[in-house]
Amino acid sequence: MKNIIVIITIAILLVGAVFSYSISQESKANTINYKQTTLISDDYIFGNNDYLYKPWKIRINEKTKEIFISDVGNFCICVFDYQGKFIRKFMRQGQGPGEVMTYFDFFLDEDGSVYITDSINNRISIYSREGKYIGQLAKSDFKKNGGRFSLIDMCMNKDNIILNIPNFGYYFSVFSKSGDLIKNIGEIDDFKIGRQLGDFNVQYAKGIPVVDKSGNLYIFISSRFMIRKYDMSGKHIKDEFLDKYNSDLTDVIKKMLPNEQDGIRISSLLSCAIYKNDRLYFLFREPPYKIPTYKTTIMELDEDLRLIKKHILTFEYDIIGLVPPDNPFNFDILTINNEIRFIIPILKKSIVLQFVKN
């Protein structure tokens, strides 16, 4: 009987220690508040009577001080300066060279070249920074295992293109810049039901890939509301559940899935993750909406997945009111005079917002 009491006591102490650590992570984090301003309005007409229709993904070229935005309504990339003034646009819808057929992700390499994913045409198109079509990567490796190269999210480092293609059975597929598959990293065996890698596992392995300056890989998995970290050799380093950084999320997740099974956590709240200034940033949308304002949080982590800062963004309700909770918010970071600003395209409203410190 005494042994049972000792075991129970130890278990309670361990749970308390874990909870205290999570709370201490939150309490030690510096919280910064931001207010909404408009960088590009929905009535801004530019070029040949053009305008943003559905701005979605965003990447900032700090060397040239340019903002690249994917307009998935007009099937093009639009480029603006830091003040939101139009500079140029390129690409169009279609199946010809350099054209796209659906929503697309894109990334800028160190030289400013633009790599654009296309899941319908099963390829990556490459443009110069100035918008000149260079060529495409359309290797058979993209279609491995009969799966579509279902590209929504990607990342790059100096030498590699890193894609999340769960049909391959891994979190990360690492390609050379010539499109050759180098390796797969992070086998998703732990998601298997029985011994089959089926649609269930593919859905639960979809995530946002991020690479840091040392080549470590992170996958932000929406369906499990967690981060997994690997090194480039394929070694699994650690996992963290995102509610570690905000204890309120534990209750949110339970309300969304009262009958969780096998520890799997479903959430459409995880929206975007990037690596910038030697830090990891991720954004999640927090229900419910609050009238007349709505707040969302961007968490800033170090490469060890420790919480550094919480950036609280306050939206005006007339902006957020018509945006469904599952509509993703993509963002990038603009630094002006050593001050961080968050730039967020709002697809449903055809505008681009800028958040500055209060």
N, C-alpha and C positions, 0 to 999 in steps of 0.2 A: 504493500500500500504506500509506504514511504517513497519507494522508487517511482511510482506513478505520479505522486505529488511533485517530486523533484523534476520529472520530465515535463509535466504541465507548466510548472513555474519557469523552467528554461525556455519553453516554447513561447510563453507570454512575454518574457523579457526580450527574446529575439524579435518578435513581432513589433514590440514597442520601440526597439532600437531602429528597425527599418522605417517605421512611421516617423520617428523623431528625425532620422536622417533626411527623409523626404521633406518634412516641414522646414528643417534647417536650410535645405537647398533653396526653398522659396523665400524664407525670411532674410537670407543673406544676399539674395539677388537685388541689384539696384533696379528700381522701377522708374521708367521715364515715360511721360505722357506726351502725346502728339495730337495736333489739331489738323483737320482736313482743309486743304486748299485745292483748287483745280489747276492742273497743269495744261491739259488739252480739253477744251469744252466740246460738247456734242454739236455745236453750231459752227465750229471752226472749218472753214472752206479753204482748201489749199490746192496747189498744182492746177490741173485742168478740171476745175470744179469738182475736186475730190474731197472726201471726208472719211473719218474713221467710222466703220460700220460695226464691227465686233472685235475690238482690241482684246487680245487674250494673253499671249506670252510676252515677256519683256526681258531684254538683255541690255546692259549698259557698257559701252566701250569707253573706259576712263581715259585711254590714251588720246582719243580723238574728241572726247567730250560729246558723244552722240548716244542717243537713246533709240534702240531698235525695238519695234513693236510688231508682233504678228497680228495682222488684221484678217481674221478667219472668215469675215463676211465678204471681203473683197479679194481674199486669197492672195495677199501680198505682204511684203515687209515694208513698213513705213519707218523712216528715219527722221528724228527730230533733234534739235539742240537742247541744251539744259533748260532753256526758257520755254520749251514747248513749240518752237518755231519749226515748221516743216522744212526738210532739206531735200529728200528724194524718196522714191519708192521703187520697188522692183518685184518681179515674179508675178504670175497670174495662174488662174485655174486651168487645168487641162491634163493631158497625158503625154504631152510633148516634152522635150528636154527642158529640165528646170521648172516644170509646172507641177502643181499639187492638186489633189482631188478632195482633200478633207482637212479637218483640223490638224494642225501640225505643230511640232515643237522645233526649236532651233537653238543653236549655240554658237558662240563666237570663239574662235581659237586665238592664240597669242598674237597672230598677225592680223586679226580682225576679220578673217574670212568667215563666212556665214554657212554653217552646216544645217540643212533643213530636212527633217524626217517626213516621210510620206508613206503611210501604212497601206494606202490603196495601190499605189504604184510600186510598193515594196522597194524603196530606194532612199538614199540620202543625196540630195542635190547640194552642190557647193557653189557659192557666189563669192566674189571679192567683196571687200568692204564697200566699194563704190557701187556695187550692184551688178557687176558683170558676171554672166554665167560662166563658170569654170569647167564644170563637169558633174558626174554623178557616180555614186557607189551603188551598184545593184548586184551584189554578189549572191550566189546561190546559198551562201551561209545564212543570209537573212531569212530564208524560207525553211530552215532546218526543222525536222520533225513535223513537216506539213503545216506548221503554224504560220499565221500571218505575222509579219514583223510589225506587231501592234504598237507602233511607236507613239507615245505621248510625251514621255520624259526621257531626257538624255543628259549626259554631262561629258566634259572633255578635260584632258590635261595636255601637256606639251606634245605627247606622242600618240595618245590613244583616244578613241571614241568609246564611251562606255554606255551601254544600253541595258534597259530592263526588258528582257523578252522572256517571260515566264514559260513559254512553250518549250524553251530549251531545257527546262528543269533546274535553272539557276536564277539567282537574283541579278547577277551581273554577267553580261557578255562583253568582253573586251576586244575591240577591233583595232587594227592599225588604221592610219589615215588613208591607206589605199583600199580599205574595206575588207581585209583578210581577218578572219577570226583567229585571235591569238590564244585566248583561254576563256573558260567559263569559271565563275567564282561564286561560291555560296550555294551548294546543292540544297534543294528544298525538300529533302527527304522527310524532315520533321512535319511537313504538311500532308504527307501521303495518307490516304485512307486505304488500309490494306497494303497492297504493293503496287497500286496503280497510280500513275501521275495523271489525274483527270482534270476536267474543267474546274472542279472545286479548288484544287491546289493551285492552278494557274491564276484564278481570281484572287486567292489569298496571298499570292507571292507578288502581285503587282505593287509597285512602289516608286518612289522618287529617288533616283540614284544621285549621289553627290561624291565628289572626290576632293581630297584636301591636297595641300602642297607637297606632302610626303608620299602621296600615292595611296593613302588609306581610303577605303571605300565605305560609304554609309548608305543604307537603304532605309528610307522612311516608309514604313508599310502601313497604309491607311487601314486595311482590314484588321490589323492587330494593334493599331495605335502604338507602334513601337519603332525603335531604331535598332538596326543591327550593324555592327562595325566589323570589317575585315581588312586585313592588309593585302597588298597587291599579290602576294604569293598564294593567297586563298585561305590563310589562317583566320578562323573566326576569333575575334578579340572580345567582344562583349555585346550584350543587349541592354536596352533600357526601355521601359514603358513610359510613354509621354506624360501620363498622369503623375509621374514622379515629380515633374516640374510645376504641376498645378493640381493640388489635391481636390479641387472642385471637379476636375474632370472624371474622377472616380465615380461620383454620383451621376454625372451626365451619362457616362458609358453604361452604367447599370440601368438607368431609365430607358436608354435606347435599346438595350438588349437584356431584359430581365431574366432570360433563360440562356445565359451564356453556356457554351459547351467547350470543354477542353481548353479553357483559358483564352479562347479566341475572342478578340474584342473588335466589334464592327463600329466604324465611324466614318462618316463622310466629312468630318470636320477638318481633318488634316488636309491642307490646301496646297502648300508650296514649301520647298526647302532649297536653300542655296548655301554656297560657301563663299565668303567674302571677307577680306581683311583678316585672314587667319581665324575666322570664326564661322560656326554653323548657325544658320538662322532658319527657323521654321515657323509657319503661320497656321493657326487653327481657328476656325470660326466657332464662336461660343453661343449656343442658344440659351434662353430665348431672346428675341429682339426686345430692345428697350426703347420706348418712345419718350422723348423725341430724338434720342441719340442711341447709337449702337456702338459697342466697343468690341474690338478684337485684339488679340495679343500676338506679337512676334517674339518668340523666345530666342535668346542669343546664348549659344553654348560654346565651350572650348572644345578642342579636339579629343578630350577625354570624356566628353558628353556631360561636363559639369555646367550647371546653369550659371551664367554670368550676369545677364540683364533681362528684364522683361520690358518690352516696348509696347505700351498701351495706345492703340489707335482709336480715336473717336470719330465715327462716321455720322454725318447728318442723316436724319431719317428719310428725307426726300430722295437721297441717293440710294440708301440701302433697302428701302421699303419694298421695291419691286424686284429685288435680287433674291432668288430662292436660296434656302439654306445650303443646298448641295452645289450651288454654283461656285466654282473654285475662284479664289483670289490668288493671282500670281503677282509676284513683286520682285523688285531689285532695289539695290541701295545706291543712292547718289550722295557723294560726299562733297560739300561745298564749304570752304573755309573751316575744315576740320569738323564740320557738323553733319551728322547723318540725317538723310531724308529718305523716306520710303516711297517708292513710286509704284502705284497699283492701277493697272487697267481694269475697268469695270465693263465686262463684255455686254451685259444686258442693257447698259445705259449709254454705251458708245462714248465713254469719256475716260480720261486718265487722271487719277488723283495723285496729289503729292501731300505727304504728311510731314509736318515740321514740328519741332519741339514747342510746347506751350510757353 
